[in-house]
Amino acid sequence: MNFLDIMIEDGRDYWVYFSYSFLNLPKTISKLLPFALFFSFFYVIAKYEINNELLIFWNFGVTKFQLINFFVKFSIFILLLQILFTTLIVPTSQDLARSYLRNSNFNFFENFIKPKKFNDNIKGLTIYSEKKDKDGVFYNIYLKNNTGDQSFQITYAKSGVFKKINNASILRLFNGETISKVNDELTNISFTQSDLNLSNSKSNTTIHMKTQELSTKNLIKCFSFLYDLNLIKLDKKNFKLRNCTISNLNNIVKELYKRIIIPLYIPVLILITLLLVIKSKENTNYTKQRLIVFFIGLIVIIFSETTLRFIQEELLTNLKIVMIPFILILIIYLIFYNSLRYKVSHSKK
C-alpha cells in the first residue's frame, strides 16, 4: 500500500507498481523474519508446555539439552537463509526495483496533478493547478520548465485538459501566455490554445545507484580498499567502484553490518524462547517467567536494530558491537547449562 503513490502521485502504470511492490517483498520478508520467528517460537513452546505436549519428549528419553541443540542447529539454518536474503537477494531485488522506476514512463499524467499542490515529478518541469472539475478539466494552471542553466519558460493558462493524440500524452492549454527567458532576454507570447507534449518526459526519480543497492561483494571490496585491508584481492592502483568514497564509508560499514551481523541475532532470539523449557508450568513462577522471556525477546529485537546507529568508521568500536550477539549466545547457553545441570544433580539426590 505504501507504493500506491507510484500510480497516484507519480502517474506510472499498474505494471510498474506491481513489479516494484513484488521486488520489494524480499526486503520486507528479511525485516519481518526475526519478529515472526520469535513470536511463533514463543507461542508454540508456551502452548506445548501448557498442554503438557513437551512431556512426550521427556517421556521418550529426549533431554532438554538435546531439544535445545536441535533448535540451535535449526536456527543456524534460518540464519544462513537470512544472510542469503540480506546479502544477495535483497540488494539484487532493490536494484531491479529501482531500475523499473528509472526506465518507466508516465502513463497517467492527470493523476499526479493535484489541486493546490506543486508537482515536480517530471524532470525540469513544475506543474500547479488551482482546481479540477469532475470532467478532468484543470483551472488556473501554472507551469515552469527549466530549459537550461540560464533559461526557463513559465506558462500560465486559465484552463487545460489532458488528451491522447496519436498515442501521445498532450496537455492542451487554453487562454494563457508564455514567458521565456533565453540569454537574459525575455519574450512574452499569448495564446488561446497551446499543446504541451509530455510523452517523452523523464522522471525526476534518483537515477544514481544507492549504497543499499550495491552487491555485497562490491561492498566488501570497497571496505577492504578504504581500510587498506587484504580481505579480497584488489588492484588498488586502478580500483574504481561506484559510491566507494571516504565520505560514504559510514554508510558502507552500516550496510555490511545490516546484511551480515544483524542476522546473527536470530539464534539469540530462538535461544531466548527456549528459556521456557527450563521450568514447567507447575512452577509457581512460570507465568512470571513467560512474561520475562517475552519482554527480553522484544528488547533484543529492538536492540539489534538500534545497534546500527552505533556503527562508526572506527574498526575497534565496530568490533565490540559485532561481538554482542556471540556474547549473548554464550550467556544464554551458560544459563541453560547451570539450570539444567542443577536439576539433573538435584533429581539424582
N, C-alpha and C positions, 0 to 999 in steps of 0.2 A: 504493500500500500504506500510505502514511503516513496516509491519510484513513479507514482502516478503523475507527478509533476513533469515527467519526461514527455507525456502526451498533453497534459492540461496546460502547463506553463510553457514548455519548450516547443510544442506543436509537432512532435515526431509521431510516426505511425505506430500501430499496435505491435508490429513485429519487433521493432527496436525496443519497445517497453518489455515485451515478454522475454526477448533474448537477454536484455540487460538484467532483468529480475532473475532469470534462470542461472545466469553466470555468477550471480552474487550468492546463490544458495550455498556453495562450499564455504564461503566466509561465514555465513550465518550458522551453518552446522558446526564449524570449528569453534565458534563463540559459545554456542549453546551446549556443546558436548559435556564440559565439566559440570554444569548445572544439572543436566539430565542424568548423568552418571551418579552424582552424589544423591540426588533426591530419589532416584529409582532404587539404588542400593540400600539407602537408609530405610525406605518404605518396605522393601521386600524382606530385609533381615529382621526388622522390627515386627513385621507381620508373622514371619515364620516363628519367631520366639514366642509371641503372644499365643499363637495357635499350636504350640508345642511341636512344630514340624522339625525344628532343629534337633529334637531328641532322637529322631530317626538316624541321623548321622552318628550321634554319640552311642546309641544302642548297637549300631553295626560296626563299632570299633574305630570310626573316624575321629581322630583327635582334633581339638580346636586348632592346634598348630598346623595340622595337615590342611584344614579348611582355609586357614589364613594364607598359607603358602600357595595354595591353589589359586586364590583370588589375587595374590601378588603376581603370579605368572600371567593371569588374565589381564591385570592392569598394565603389565608391560606390553602385551599385545595391543591393547587400546592406546597406549602411549605411542607405540610405533605407528599406528594408524593415524593418530592425531598429528604426529610430526610429518607424516606423508602429506596430510592435508595442508598443514601450515607452510611447509617448505616447498611443495611442488604444485599441488592442485590449486590452492587459493591464489598464489601470485599469477599463475597462468590464466586462471579464470578472470581475475581482476583486470589483467592486461587486455584480454579479449573483450570484456565488457566495456572498457574504456574505448577500445578501438571501434566498437559499434557506434558510440556517440561521436567519435572523431569523424567517421566516414558517413554518418547518416545525414539525410537531408530533412528539411522541414516539409511536412505534408499538410499540417493543419494550422495554417498561419492565423486564421481567425481565432484559434483557441488561446494563443498566448498574448493577444492584445486585451488586457483587462482595463475596464474603465477606471480613470483616475489613477493609473499606475504607469510609471515609466518602465519600458521593457527594452533591454539591450541584449537579448539572446542572439540576435543576428550581429555578426562581426561588423563593427563600424557603423551600425545603424541603431538609433534610438527612436522608439515609437511611443506616442502618447495619444490617448483618446479620452474625451470627457465623458462620453456615454455611448451606449449601444442599444438599439431597439430590438424588438422581437424578430424583425426581418433580417437582422445581421448587418444593419447599416450603422456605421460609426460616425460620430459627430465631433466637430472641433478637433481635428487630427493635427498632431504636431510630429514632424519627422526631422531628425538631424542625421545627415550622412557625412561621415568623415572620409573625404575622398583623398586626403593626403596629409602630410605633416603640416603644411601651411595653408590647407584649403579645406573647405567644408561646404555643405549645402543644407539649407534649412527650408523646409516646406510646411506651409500651413494650408489646410483645406477645411471648408465648412462641413463636408461630409465625405464618406468614402465607403466602398464595399469591395469585398474580395470576389474575383471572378476567375473561372477556369477557362482559359482560351488556348486551344491547341496544346493541351496538356501542360500549359504554363500557368503558374500562380501569379495573378495580376492584382495589385491593389489599385483600384480605379478611384481617383480623387476628383472631387467636384468643387468648383468655385474657390480657388485659392491662389496663392502666389509662392514663388520660389526665390529665395535669396542665395546667391552663390558667391563664394569668396575664392579667388584664384590669383596668386601673386599680389596680394594686397589690393586687389581690385574687386569691387562689389557690383553685382548685376542683379536686377530685380525683374522677374517675369511673372505676369499674372496669367491665369488660365481658367477656363470654365470646365475643362476636363483634362486629366493627365493620368497616364498609366505608369505604374511602377512595377517592373518585373522583379519578383522575388525568388524565382525558381533556382537561380544559381547562387543564392545567398549561402554564406558559410556560417557555421555555428561559432559562437563565442566560447565554446567549451575548451577547457585547457587541453592542448594537444601534446604537451610535454609529458613524458613518462614519469610517474611519481615513484618515490622510493619503494612504496609498498607493492608496486607492480614489477620491480626488478626480480630476476630469478635469484634463488638462494645462492647458487654457485657464484654469480656475479657479485653478490653482497659479500661473500667470504673473500673473493678476490680483492675487492675494494678494501675490506677490513684489513687484510694482510698487507696490502700496498700502503695504506695510510699509516699503519702502525709499524711498518718496516719489519714484518714478521715473515717467516718462511712456512706458513700454513699450506701454501699451494705454490706450485712452480709458476713464476711470472717473469716476463721480460719487462723489468721495472723501468728501463730506459724508454721503451716505446709503449708503455702501458697507458691506455686511454679507455675510459668507461663512463657512460652517461651517469650523471649525478654523483660521481665519485670525487668529491671535493672535501677539503678540510671543513668548510662551512657547513657541509651536510653530514659530517661524521657522527654527530649525536643522533640524527635520525637513522643512520645506517646501523649503529650499535643497538638502538632500541628495536629496530625491525628484526635483527637477528635474535635478540633476546625474546621477542614476542613469538617468533617462529620455533625456536629450539628449546628455550628454557622454561617458559610458562607451561608447556605441555607436561613437564616433569611433575607438576602438582597433581596430575591425575592419579598416580599411585598413592600420593599422600591422602587424597580425598577418599579413595577406596579403603585404605587402611583405617582412616578415621571412622568410617561406618562400621568396620569390623570390631571396633571397641565395644559394640553392643553385645558381642558373644561372650565377653568376659564374665558378665553377671547374668543370671537367669531372671525371668520375670517374677519368680518367687521372692527375690530380694526386695526388701522394703524400699530401697533407694533406686529401684530400676527405672521408674518414671522420671526421677530427677536426672539419672544418668543419661537417659534417652534425650532429654532436653539439652543437657550439656553437650552431648555429642553432636546434636543438630546445630547448635549455635557455634561450636568450634568449626564445623564444616563450612558454615556460612562465612565465618571470619576468615578462614583460609582462602575461600573463593575470592572474597573482596580483596584480601591482602595480595593474592597472586596477581591481580590486575593492577593494583596500585603500585606494586614494586617497579612497574615500568617507568614511573615518574622519577624514581631514584637512580635510574641508569644514567651514567655520565660518560664523559670521554676518558676518564681515568680508569685504567685497567684494574688496578688493585681494588678500588671501590666496587667495581662491577663484579669482580671475582667473589667478593664477600656476599653479594646479593645472589649470585649464581649458586652458592653453596647452601642457601637456605632450604630448598626442597630436600636435599640429601640429608641435612641435619634433622629435619622434621621426620623423615622416614626412619632414621636411626633412633630418634627419641620414641616414636610410636612402637617400634619393634622392641625396644627395651621395656616399655610398659607391658607389652604382651608377654615378654619373657619372664619378668618379675611376677606378674599377676598369675599367670598360668603355672609357673613353677611352684609358687606358693600353694596353689590349690592342689597340685599333684602331691607335694610333700605333706600337706595337711591331711589329705584323704588317706595316705598310707599310714599315718599315725592313728 
